[in-house]
Amino acid sequence: MFTYVLRITRMHFQWDWLCLGALIISSVTAEIENEETLDADVEVEDFDKQSQEADVDRDKSSLEVVYQTPKPTGEVYFTETFDGVLAGWVLSKTKKEDTDDNIAKYDGRWEVEELKENTVPGDRGLVLKSVAKHHAISAMLTKAFIFDNKPLIVQYEVNFQEGIDCGGAYIKLLSSSDDLNLEYFFDKTPYTIMFGPDKCGEDYKLHFIFRHKNPKTGEYDEKHAKRPDVDLKKFYLDKKTHLYTLVLKPDDTFEILIDQSVVSKGSLLEDMVPPVNPPKEIEDPSDKKPDDWDERPKIPDPNAVKPDDWDEDEPSKIEDSDAVKPEGWLDDEPQYVPDPNAKKPKDWDEEMDGEWEAPQIPNPKCETAPGCGHWVRPMKNNPNYKGKWKAPMIDNPNYQGIWSPRKIPNPDYFEDLHPFEMTPVSAVGLELWSMTSDIYFDNFIICSEKEVADRWAADGWGLKKLVASANEKTDEDIDFKKPDIPKPITKGELKQEREELEDDEIELEEKENEDTAEDERREMEETKRELIKDTKKMGREAPPSEDEGEGGEDIDEEENEVADGSQEGDMSNKSGSEDEMKEADESTGFGDGPLKSVRKRRVRKD
């Protein structure tokens, strides 16, 4: 009896453990599925976060740039950044000479604006805004530049924001004079140097012109530097800001740089057109070629006589008497026949247009034959042809060579050994015509030290170059692609779900800690009541028969099956818990986010 009761009791305990194992397995499976869903949601959130970060990175190049207006670090004669109030610049009020009145006025519009592309917040420049109008604006230097023993460095930035069709972006350094009035600045205003890009059609130029004063006559001539050997096209079409620098040195040499790279250099004495110094001798303008001057190196032989057998009447071509008409030649077939498919137009008027005739087409029968129509022998060169007789040429015994005027000393000769010593300059001006708008100018500097110009460029053009490079790199980055998720969840919903889940888990843990002892007590009391109830029931029933042993064996077998099932449940639960524990431990190595913390607490609880 006691053994039977003990077996019944053990069977109840094992069934309870089996149910508990099944519940734990279901719970773990549901949690795994829930975590996979949450992980997918986290991936959505992570992707959105990465997309936002990528979008932010796209704007970082311009948004995170801290721009400060460049300030010169040494002696300068002129600087302008256009970042503040446009002070000191004067718009021209005059008109262009020898031009139609409707376009003669310098009424082109200027504005101070930021760049359209690759903008650096806070950095502004002077922008030519009008199309097909004359523009003129100028400003006085801080102090005049005198060409003595210091180099002259002129540097500024240009951006053809809309490309350039036909127009210039050069500057002029205006010559010092007592009557210089910037309100009357126009194309005839005397300048000392003109420098900068210019383009029309497919002619891409980079001007360096200086006006040289003739020490004898006092007149000025323009001296043009030779064209650079590099291809200038990209600087006009790429819509980027480029830095133009001219360096003139007291040793009468020059350098022209674009973006701090030398594109042309040379000597003011040797590499300008026309040369600075005239020739020592010139041709005598009063000298004339004598009438008997013989410039013929060869003449016909006056003693030559035409041979007696020379027949000038022989033709150059004759019929080939050996030619034979090809076999299959169609003598009776014309080369062209009327088009049999042609029809007379309905509006053909024979009285006005004459009798209608079908247009001619090549005879189809002649396509496979060697020829059609009347056969004529081909022509060949006449072996007896000699043409008109001419006396052979001989050396001219009276040849005197090619005549040229004699040389005389050049009355206008001078020798300027130092063309660097040009007319002083006291103002800078832009006098331009353009068929394209939005030409951007910025960061003018005139100084004598290359280091000063380079530091100035680093604070201005260098920052623009950095922004443009960063934007180009961002545009080349591979775009993120969102994973395909059947039911995407918003970040707000995901955040709320995670907070609720975390609160529930914490509350559940606290409740479990409080109720654990009470649950165990109730379970023991319930087991005790079940045992007493079964014992009373067994006392009312008949004692076991001979089959009790078999029944006992069945109970033992059922007990073993229950035990085996309980062990399988425990193993399944253990495996699931270990997998989740491993996943939670590995996930903590990559971050300590809220979701990972919740997952870790859940595993420990289970």
Secondary structure as the mmCIF struct_conf table of DSSP 4:
data_model
#
loop_
_struct_conf.conf_type_id
_struct_conf.id
_struct_conf.beg_label_comp_id
_struct_conf.beg_label_asym_id
_struct_conf.beg_label_seq_id
_struct_conf.end_label_comp_id
_struct_conf.end_label_asym_id
_struct_conf.end_label_seq_id
HELX_RH_AL_P HELX_RH_AL_P1 PHE A 2 LEU A 63
BEND BEND1 GLU A 64 GLU A 64
BEND BEND2 THR A 73 GLY A 74
STRN STRN1 VAL A 76 GLU A 80
BEND BEND3 ASP A 83 GLY A 84
BEND BEND4 GLY A 88 GLY A 88
STRN STRN2 TRP A 89 LEU A 91
STRN STRN3 LYS A 95 LYS A 95
TURN_TY1_P TURN_TY1_P1 GLU A 97 ASP A 98
BEND BEND5 THR A 99 THR A 99
HELX_RH_AL_P HELX_RH_AL_P2 ASP A 101 ALA A 104
STRN STRN4 LYS A 105 LYS A 105
STRN STRN5 TRP A 110 GLU A 113
BEND BEND6 LYS A 116 ASN A 118
TURN_TY1_P TURN_TY1_P2 PRO A 121 GLY A 122
STRN STRN6 GLY A 125 LEU A 128
BEND BEND7 VAL A 131 ALA A 132
STRN STRN7 LYS A 133 PHE A 145
BEND BEND8 ASP A 148 LYS A 150
STRN STRN8 LEU A 152 PHE A 160
TURN_TY1_P TURN_TY1_P3 GLN A 161 GLU A 162
BEND BEND9 ASP A 165 ASP A 165
STRN STRN9 CYS A 166 GLY A 168
STRN STRN10 ILE A 171 SER A 175
HELX_LH_PP_P HELX_LH_PP_P1 SER A 176 SER A 176
TURN_TY1_P TURN_TY1_P4 ASP A 178 ASP A 179
HELX_RH_3T_P HELX_RH_3T_P1 LEU A 182 TYR A 184
TURN_TY1_P TURN_TY1_P5 ASP A 187 LYS A 188
BEND BEND10 THR A 189 THR A 189
STRN STRN11 TYR A 191 CYS A 200
TURN_TY1_P TURN_TY1_P6 GLY A 201 GLU A 202
STRN STRN12 ASP A 203 LYS A 213
TURN_TY1_P TURN_TY1_P7 PRO A 215 THR A 217
STRN STRN13 TYR A 220 ALA A 225
HELX_LH_PP_P HELX_LH_PP_P2 LYS A 226 PRO A 228
BEND BEND11 ASP A 229 VAL A 230
HELX_RH_AL_P HELX_RH_AL_P3 LYS A 233 LEU A 237
BEND BEND12 ASP A 238 ASP A 238
STRN STRN14 HIS A 242 LEU A 248
TURN_TY1_P TURN_TY1_P8 PRO A 250 ASP A 251
BEND BEND13 ASP A 252 ASP A 252
STRN STRN15 THR A 253 ILE A 258
TURN_TY1_P TURN_TY1_P9 ASP A 259 GLN A 260
STRN STRN16 SER A 261 SER A 267
TURN_TY1_P TURN_TY1_P10 LEU A 268 GLU A 270
BEND BEND14 ASP A 271 ASP A 271
STRN STRN17 MET A 272 VAL A 273
BEND BEND15 PRO A 274 PRO A 274
BEND BEND16 VAL A 276 ASN A 277
HELX_LH_PP_P HELX_LH_PP_P3 PRO A 278 PRO A 279
BEND BEND17 LYS A 280 LYS A 280
STRN STRN18 GLU A 281 GLU A 283
TURN_TY1_P TURN_TY1_P11 PRO A 285 SER A 286
TURN_TY1_P TURN_TY1_P12 ASP A 291 ASP A 292
BEND BEND18 PRO A 297 PRO A 297
STRN STRN19 LYS A 298 PRO A 300
TURN_TY1_P TURN_TY1_P13 PRO A 302 ASN A 303
TURN_TY1_P TURN_TY1_P14 ASP A 308 ASP A 309
TURN_TY1_P TURN_TY1_P15 GLU A 312 ASP A 313
BEND BEND19 SER A 316 SER A 316
STRN STRN20 LYS A 317 GLU A 319
TURN_TY1_P TURN_TY1_P16 SER A 321 ASP A 322
HELX_LH_PP_P HELX_LH_PP_P4 LYS A 325 PRO A 326
TURN_TY1_P TURN_TY1_P17 GLU A 327 GLY A 328
STRN STRN21 LEU A 330 LEU A 330
TURN_TY1_P TURN_TY1_P18 ASP A 331 ASP A 332
BEND BEND20 GLU A 333 GLU A 333
BEND BEND21 GLN A 335 GLN A 335
STRN STRN22 TYR A 336 PRO A 338
TURN_TY1_P TURN_TY1_P19 PRO A 340 ASN A 341
TURN_TY1_P TURN_TY1_P20 LYS A 346 ASP A 347
HELX_RH_AL_P HELX_RH_AL_P4 GLU A 350 ASP A 353
BEND BEND22 GLU A 355 GLU A 355
HELX_LH_PP_P HELX_LH_PP_P5 ALA A 358 PRO A 359
STRN STRN23 GLN A 360 PRO A 362
HELX_RH_3T_P HELX_RH_3T_P2 PRO A 364 CYS A 366
BEND BEND23 GLU A 367 PRO A 370
STRN STRN24 CYS A 372 CYS A 372
BEND BEND24 GLY A 373 HIS A 374
HELX_LH_PP_P HELX_LH_PP_P6 ARG A 377 PRO A 378
STRN STRN25 MET A 379 ASN A 381
TURN_TY1_P TURN_TY1_P21 PRO A 383 ASN A 384
BEND BEND25 LYS A 388 LYS A 388
HELX_LH_PP_P HELX_LH_PP_P7 ALA A 391 PRO A 392
STRN STRN26 MET A 393 ASP A 395
TURN_TY1_P TURN_TY1_P22 PRO A 397 ASN A 398
HELX_LH_PP_P HELX_LH_PP_P8 PRO A 405 ARG A 406
STRN STRN27 LYS A 407 PRO A 409
TURN_TY1_P TURN_TY1_P23 PRO A 411 ASP A 412
BEND BEND26 LEU A 417 LEU A 417
TURN_TY1_P TURN_TY1_P24 PRO A 419 PHE A 420
BEND BEND27 GLU A 421 GLU A 421
STRN STRN28 VAL A 425 SER A 434
BEND BEND28 MET A 435 THR A 436
STRN STRN29 ILE A 439 CYS A 447
BEND BEND29 SER A 448 SER A 448
HELX_RH_AL_P HELX_RH_AL_P5 LYS A 450 ASP A 459
TURN_TY1_P TURN_TY1_P25 GLY A 460 GLY A 460
HELX_RH_AL_P HELX_RH_AL_P6 TRP A 461 GLU A 476
BEND BEND30 ASP A 477 ASP A 477
HELX_LH_PP_P HELX_LH_PP_P9 ILE A 478 PHE A 480
BEND BEND31 PRO A 486 LYS A 487
HELX_RH_AL_P HELX_RH_AL_P7 LYS A 491 ARG A 540
BEND BEND32 GLU A 541 GLU A 541
HELX_LH_PP_P HELX_LH_PP_P10 ALA A 542 PRO A 544
TURN_TY1_P TURN_TY1_P26 GLU A 546 ASP A 547
HELX_RH_AL_P HELX_RH_AL_P8 GLU A 548 SER A 587
HELX_RH_3T_P HELX_RH_3T_P3 THR A 588 PHE A 590
HELX_RH_AL_P HELX_RH_AL_P9 PRO A 594 LYS A 605
#
